[in-house]
Amino acid sequence: MALTILKCVLKNATARRCLYRRLYNSSHGFNETEAKKKLAQCSGGSINLCKGENGIAELCINHPSRKNAISGSMMLELEERVSDLENWKEGKGLIVYGAEHTFCSGGDLHSVKALSSPKDGLMMCMFMQNTLTRLQRLPLISVALVQGKALGGGAEVCTACDFRLMTEGSEIRFVHKHMAIVPGWGGASRLIQLVGSRQALKLLSSALGIHPEYALRIGLTDDILSSAADRALEEAKTWLTPYTKGPADTTRAIKKIVASGREHLFEDTLRKEKDIFGTVWGSPAHLQALSKAMKPN
Ligand SMILES: CC[C@H](C(=O)O)C(=O)SCCNC(=O)CCNC(=O)[C@H](O)C(C)(C)COP(=O)(O)OP(=O)(O)OC[C@H]1O[C@@H](n2cnc3c(N)ncnc32)[C@H](O)[C@@H]1OP(=O)(O)O
């Protein structure tokens, strides 16, 4: 019995390690401690997290004086909030949005200038790819609420969520080309997964503003919200609710399978599905649902 428990604990620990492992570490020349010191020197704004009783959290990109541009210290706070969410066992959903009804105008250009050496740029790139990959892998169903502008790194952040909801008049734009750079926070790789390589090539090479109707047509956004700016967050929560109904373990298990399927070969995903199935089959919630189902209606 003890051996079985130990095996189960080890399997869960391994599964957690896989789910939350970093993309880059010292073997890639990435020194997280050094990166954090450097990014902390570029201050401004904050990343605020509010975890709801209903299992849905709200993460606010909060730097309104700069249209929610993400400074170095905000990159650190974003990593801290993602860590918090990785340990939130009751979590089922997440809405990422920007303060004062606009999403995010990308990297804070003051911070970007301070990190303009190739070495510092690569450090920032690996730090943000680590963080946004962990955000995407969270066992929560995530939504980016795009109001106003999602530009540059802001467009990249919104691709790290499972779904995107855009309000009328909002815009997603990969402006990187105008700065003679390419996305570095993983946004190009995720865009190809979302809309396919042809559309991704069009959007990256044209730096075109992607408006809600076009985004809906190419599958970059999942819906267009019609409410007034100050009601959009409530509308986004209402949109997400049907997907997060029921036990947290069930919602989290479903997201873990899909997150695995996004990244692994089909056979590996089937094995992952089997492993995750084994964590919910026979659970109290399953047995309760089974007993309800057996009762004549
Ligand atoms: C890998 C990611 C990549 C990188 O890190 O290299 C990037 O994301 S770089 C940043 C890419 N983003 C941009 O180039 C967008 C720049 N901003 C704009 O185009 C406009 O500000 C816009 C469209 C967001 C809003 O225009 P609007 O006319 O409504 O307002 P203002 O332009 O007057 O902006 C108000 C205020 O915010 C400051 N601001 C805006 N964006 C940034 C930013 N990304 N970094 C720093 N500061 C920003 C702007 O300077 C104004 O400040 P003020 O002190 O009032 O002049």
The ligand as an SDF file (V2000), in Angstrom:
LIG
                    3D

 56 58  0  0  0  0  0  0  0  0999 V2000
    9.0750   41.9290  -27.7650 C   0  0  0  0  0  0  0  0  0  0  0  0
    8.1150   43.0540  -27.5100 C   0  0  0  0  0  0  0  0  0  0  0  0
    8.6250   44.3440  -28.0870 C   0  0  0  0  0  0  0  0  0  0  0  0
    9.8970   44.6920  -27.3830 C   0  0  0  0  0  0  0  0  0  0  0  0
    9.9240   44.5560  -26.1520 O   0  0  0  0  0  0  0  0  0  0  0  0
   10.8210   45.1130  -28.0760 O   0  0  0  0  0  0  0  0  0  0  0  0
    7.6410   45.4750  -27.8870 C   0  0  0  0  0  0  0  0  0  0  0  0
    6.4920   45.2690  -27.5730 O   0  0  0  0  0  0  0  0  0  0  0  0
    8.2410   47.0360  -28.0800 S   0  0  0  0  0  0  0  0  0  0  0  0
    6.7920   48.1070  -27.8880 C   0  0  0  0  0  0  0  0  0  0  0  0
    5.8780   48.0100  -29.0690 C   0  0  0  0  0  0  0  0  0  0  0  0
    4.7540   48.9130  -28.8840 N   0  0  0  0  0  0  0  0  0  0  0  0
    4.6490   50.0770  -29.5040 C   0  0  0  0  0  0  0  0  0  0  0  0
    5.4870   50.4550  -30.2920 O   0  0  0  0  0  0  0  0  0  0  0  0
    3.4310   50.9050  -29.1830 C   0  0  0  0  0  0  0  0  0  0  0  0
    3.8560   52.3260  -28.8560 C   0  0  0  0  0  0  0  0  0  0  0  0
    2.6980   53.1280  -28.4550 N   0  0  0  0  0  0  0  0  0  0  0  0
    1.7710   53.5820  -29.3610 C   0  0  0  0  0  0  0  0  0  0  0  0
    1.7430   53.2410  -30.5200 O   0  0  0  0  0  0  0  0  0  0  0  0
    0.7100   54.4960  -28.7940 C   0  0  0  0  0  0  0  0  0  0  0  0
    1.1670   54.9890  -27.5510 O   0  0  0  0  0  0  0  0  0  0  0  0
   -0.6370   53.8220  -28.5760 C   0  0  0  0  0  0  0  0  0  0  0  0
   -1.2530   53.4520  -29.9170 C   0  0  0  0  0  0  0  0  0  0  0  0
   -0.4660   52.5980  -27.6970 C   0  0  0  0  0  0  0  0  0  0  0  0
   -1.5560   54.8250  -27.8290 C   0  0  0  0  0  0  0  0  0  0  0  0
   -1.5970   56.0380  -28.5590 O   0  0  0  0  0  0  0  0  0  0  0  0
   -2.3240   57.3030  -27.8990 P   0  0  0  0  0  0  0  0  0  0  0  0
   -2.1720   58.4180  -28.8490 O   0  0  0  0  0  0  0  0  0  0  0  0
   -3.6840   56.9160  -27.4280 O   0  0  0  0  0  0  0  0  0  0  0  0
   -1.4830   57.6140  -26.5730 O   0  0  0  0  0  0  0  0  0  0  0  0
    0.0250   58.1300  -26.5200 P   0  0  0  0  0  0  0  0  0  0  0  0
    0.7870   57.6310  -27.6790 O   0  0  0  0  0  0  0  0  0  0  0  0
    0.0310   59.5880  -26.2020 O   0  0  0  0  0  0  0  0  0  0  0  0
    0.5480   57.3190  -25.2430 O   0  0  0  0  0  0  0  0  0  0  0  0
    0.1800   57.7260  -23.9460 C   0  0  0  0  0  0  0  0  0  0  0  0
    1.4200   57.6180  -23.1120 C   0  0  0  0  0  0  0  0  0  0  0  0
    1.8160   56.2230  -23.0690 O   0  0  0  0  0  0  0  0  0  0  0  0
    3.1640   56.1020  -23.4670 C   0  0  0  0  0  0  0  0  0  0  0  0
    3.3630   54.8090  -24.1180 N   0  0  0  0  0  0  0  0  0  0  0  0
    2.5350   54.2110  -24.9790 C   0  0  0  0  0  0  0  0  0  0  0  0
    3.0280   53.0100  -25.3610 N   0  0  0  0  0  0  0  0  0  0  0  0
    4.2230   52.8690  -24.7060 C   0  0  0  0  0  0  0  0  0  0  0  0
    5.2250   51.8450  -24.6580 C   0  0  0  0  0  0  0  0  0  0  0  0
    5.1120   50.7020  -25.3580 N   0  0  0  0  0  0  0  0  0  0  0  0
    6.3090   52.0390  -23.8800 N   0  0  0  0  0  0  0  0  0  0  0  0
    6.4400   53.1990  -23.1410 C   0  0  0  0  0  0  0  0  0  0  0  0
    5.5170   54.1930  -23.1270 N   0  0  0  0  0  0  0  0  0  0  0  0
    4.4300   54.0210  -23.9050 C   0  0  0  0  0  0  0  0  0  0  0  0
    3.3710   57.2610  -24.4200 C   0  0  0  0  0  0  0  0  0  0  0  0
    4.7340   57.5220  -24.5190 O   0  0  0  0  0  0  0  0  0  0  0  0
    2.6110   58.3550  -23.7100 C   0  0  0  0  0  0  0  0  0  0  0  0
    3.3960   58.7920  -22.6270 O   0  0  0  0  0  0  0  0  0  0  0  0
    3.6880   60.3590  -22.4350 P   0  0  0  0  0  0  0  0  0  0  0  0
    4.5910   60.4340  -21.2520 O   0  0  0  0  0  0  0  0  0  0  0  0
    2.3110   60.9460  -22.1890 O   0  0  0  0  0  0  0  0  0  0  0  0
    4.3030   60.8150  -23.7150 O   0  0  0  0  0  0  0  0  0  0  0  0
  1  2  1  0
  2  3  1  0
  3  4  1  0
  3  7  1  0
  4  5  2  0
  4  6  1  0
  7  8  2  0
  7  9  1  0
  9 10  1  0
 10 11  1  0
 11 12  1  0
 12 13  1  0
 13 14  2  0
 13 15  1  0
 15 16  1  0
 16 17  1  0
 17 18  1  0
 18 19  2  0
 18 20  1  0
 20 21  1  0
 20 22  1  0
 22 23  1  0
 22 24  1  0
 22 25  1  0
 25 26  1  0
 26 27  1  0
 27 28  2  0
 27 29  1  0
 27 30  1  0
 30 31  1  0
 31 32  2  0
 31 33  1  0
 31 34  1  0
 34 35  1  0
 35 36  1  0
 36 37  1  0
 36 51  1  0
 37 38  1  0
 38 39  1  0
 38 49  1  0
 39 40  1  0
 39 48  1  0
 40 41  2  0
 41 42  1  0
 42 43  1  0
 42 48  2  0
 43 44  1  0
 43 45  2  0
 45 46  1  0
 46 47  2  0
 47 48  1  0
 49 50  1  0
 49 51  1  0
 51 52  1  0
 52 53  1  0
 53 54  2  0
 53 55  1  0
 53 56  1  0
M  END
$$$$
